[in-house]
Amino acid sequence: MLQNTRALRRAHAAASARNAITARRPKIIFGTVTGAVLGLALTVGMASGPAAGAELPDAVADVSSFVTGTEPLAKTADSSAITIALAEDAIEAAETLNTQVADSGLDLGAAPARVATDELAADVQRLGGDRAEMSALLVAGISVDAITGTAQVESETAALQKALTAAQEKKAADDAAKKAAEQAAAEAAALAEANTVDGAKATAREMAASEYGWGDDQFSCLDSLWTKESGWNYQAYNAGGGATGIPQALPGSKMASAGSDWQTNAATQIAWGLGYISSVYGAPCSAWSHSQATNWY
């Protein structure tokens, strides 16, 4: 049963090739059969009338003996086994890629969506039949068809693989761009929410508690202070003095120490404002008391 598997059949063909040929390697056989049979008319002419004392090239001698029926059967069988093995490899690779393309569901554009292997498979089936009942010339013709078909299938497989890779790369780029756009939109929406009055107050309450340990009593003073200063509007600007943002920093560029987005991000302004209050007044209620007494802080 194991000998019926493709792997063992190819191993057997390879072993037969090594035993049958001692003067040439399989690659040379493959090239010889292709070139020599395709140039059959020329080679027959050369074989029939060589110059005196000239030695025919190996390929010409092979074809001459092949056509006239003197080619050893073992050598013929060996060449066919190699041709079949290479063709089957090409078919297997093409069909595997055809499945990958179909499963991907990707649009390959103008490129064909699959590699046709039916004709080559038919040649392989014919060449793998009983060659003892075929003429040498018929075997040679089928071999040429199989060799040519193998090259064609390999070429089309390479082209299809290139098209699939391009489609996969395009999909990956499109997916990345879509994800980046969605992330940017989500961040913009979150920022817009955080920049509202309620959003800014929620950010300030959380930051005051987590970074400074200030509870609701201190936040109440902070709420009163910044409601008076800016109404918690991150775009607030005092045209008379130049005070800017929720904490009314003067000048507004001072807030750059908390982040480069100080002009557009309420959280950055709040971070700077809480740091300022902590370093100058110790806590929001002290800053609020000073503001009530002097109308500034």
N, C-alpha and C positions, 0 to 999 in steps of 0.2 A: 504493500500500500504506500509506503514511504517513497518508493521509486516513482510514484505517479505525481509527486509534487514537482512544482516548477523548479525549485531550488536544486533538487537532486537530478532532474533531467538536464539542467544546465551544467551541473558539475560533471555529469557523465559525458556531455558533449565536449566539455573542455578537456577531460581526460583523454577522450578519443582523439581530439585534435593534437594533443601532445604526442601521443603514440604514433599517429599516422604521419606526422611531418617532422622530419629531422633537419632538413636544409633551410626551412623558412619558419618565421614566427607568425602567429594568427593575424597580426595587423597587416603583415605583408600580403597574406592570402586575401584578406578583405579588399585591400587596394588593388591587388592584381586582378581579382575577378571583376571588380567594377570597371577599371580602366580597360582591361583587355577585351571583355565581352562587348562593351559599348563600342569599341573600335573593331568590331569583328571583321568587317569587310576589308579593312586595311591590313589587319594582321594575317588574314588568310592569304592575301596577296603576297605579303612579305614571306610567309612561311613557304609558299610554293616556289619562290624564285630567289633564294638568298644569293648574295655575291659569293664567289668562290673563296673558300677559306674563312668566311665570316661566321661568327657564332651568334645565333639568335639570342636576343634578350630573354630572360626567364619568362616574362609575361607573354611574349609572342609564342614561345615554345609551348607554354601551357595551353593557350587558346587553340593553337594548331592541333595539338594532340586531343584537346577536349572536343573540338568539332569533328575530328576524324574518328572519334570513338576510342582512341588509345589512351585517354586520360585514366589513370588508375581509379577504380571505384572508391577506394578508401579515401583518396585525395578529394574526389568529388563530394563524397558524403561529409567529409570534414568541413569543407568550405560551406556547404549548405547548413551544417549544424551551427557554425559561427554566425552565418547570416540570420538564421532563425533566432538565435539567442539575442543578437543585437536588436532585431526587430521587436521581439517580445519585450525587451527592456524599454524600448521607445514607446510601445503601446501602453505598458504599465504606467510609466511616468506621465503620459498624456492623460490617461483615464483618471489617475489620482488627482491631477491638476483640474480636470473637468469637474470632478466632484467638489473640490475646494471652491472653485468659482461658483458653482451652483449653490453650495451651502452659504457662501458669503452674501449672496443677494445683492452684490454691488453692481453698479452700472459701469461697464467698461467702455462706454462711448461707442466709437465706430469699430472697435476691435471685435473680432469674432468671440463669441462666448464659450466656445469649446473647440477642441482639436478633433478632426475627423480621423478615425482609425480603422474604419470598416474595410477599406481597400487593402491596407497593409495586413490586417488580420486575415483577409482572404488569401493573400499571397503566402503568408506564413502557413496557412492550412494546406494550400496546394503543395508548397515546398516540403512540408512535413509528411506528405503522403508516401506512397510506395514509389520511390524514384527508380526502382528497377524496371518499372513498366513505362518509364518516360525515356524519351531520347535525350541524349546529352545536350542537344541544342535547345530542347524545351526546358530542361532544368536550368540551363544558362539564362534563358529569357526570363523565367520566373525569378531567378536570383537577382537579375538586374532590376526587375520591378520591385523586389523586396528591398534591395539596397537603396534604390532611388526613393522609395516610399518611406524608408526609415529616416533618411536625411530630411525629407519633407516634414515628417511628423516631429522630428527633433527640432527643426527650425520653427514650426508653428507652436510647439510647446514652449520654446524659449520666448517667442513673441507674446504668447498668452500669459506666461509668468510675469513678463515685464508689465503688461497691461494690468494684471491683477495687483502687482506691487504698487503701481502708480495709483490705482483706485483705493487701495488700503491706506496709502500715505495721505491721499486727499481726504478720505473719511476721517482719519486721525486728526488732521489739521482742522477740518470742519468741526469735529467734536470738541477739540481744544478751544477753538474760537467761540463756539457756542457756550461752552462752560465758562470761559472767561467773561463773556458778555453777561451771562446770567449772574455770575459772582459780582461783577461790577454793578449790575442793576440792584442786586440785593444789598450791596454795601451802600449804594446811593440812597436806597429806601431807608436803610437803618440810620444813615447819617441825617436824612431829612427828618426822621422821627425824633432822633436825639437832639436835633436843633430846635425843636418846638419848646415852648415854655415848660410844658409838663415833662418833656424828655430831659431838658436841661436840669430841672429841679430833681428828677429822679437820679440823674448822674451825680449831681452835687451831694445829695443825701448819702448815696452809696460810697462815694469817694471820701467824704468827710468822716464817715464811720470807719471805713477800712484802712485809711491811711493816717488819720489823725486821732481816731478814737472819740470823735465828737458825736454826742447823741442828739436826740430830738430837740432838746433845749437849745443847743448851739445851732442846730439847723434852723430853728425858728428865728433866731437872730439873723442868721445868714439870709434867710428868705426875705426878711424885712429890709435888710441892707441892700441886697441886689435888686429887689423890687423898686426901691427908691432910686437906685443908681441907673438902672437900664431896663427895668421891667422884664429881666431875664431874656432880653433880645440880643442874640449874638451879633447882630448887625448894627446895634446901637452906636451912634457916633455923635459926639458933642462938637458941633461946628465951632463953638466959641473957644473951647480949650483944646480940642483934639482928643479927649478921652474916648476910648474905643472898647466895644464889646460888653459882655455881661458884667465883668468886674470894673469896667471903665478904666482900663490901664492907660497911663499917660507917660509917654506916647504908646500907642497900641503895639508898636514893634517890640516892646519889652516882652510880650507874650511869646515871641519866637523862641525864647529859652525853654518853653514847654513843648514846642512842636512847630514845624514849618507850616502847618495847616491852621495856624491860629486865626486867620481871617475867615475861615469857612467852617470850623469845627468848634461847637460849643464846649465839648469835653476838654479840648486843649485850653480854651480860655478859663474854664473852671479850675483845671489843674493849676494853672498859673495863679489865679486869684486866691485859691486856698493856701498855696505856698506863701503868697504875699501876706495874707492875714496872719498866718502862723508865725512868720518871721518878724512882723512889725507889731502885732497886737496880741499874739499868743492864742487867741480864739475869736470866733465870730462875734460873740456878745460884747467883747471889749471893743472891737471895731465898730459895732453898731452903736455903742454908747458914745464913742468919739464922733461918729457921724451925726448923731443927734445933737451933740454939743457944738460942733463946728460946721456942720453941713458938708463935710468931706471926710474922707478917711485915707 
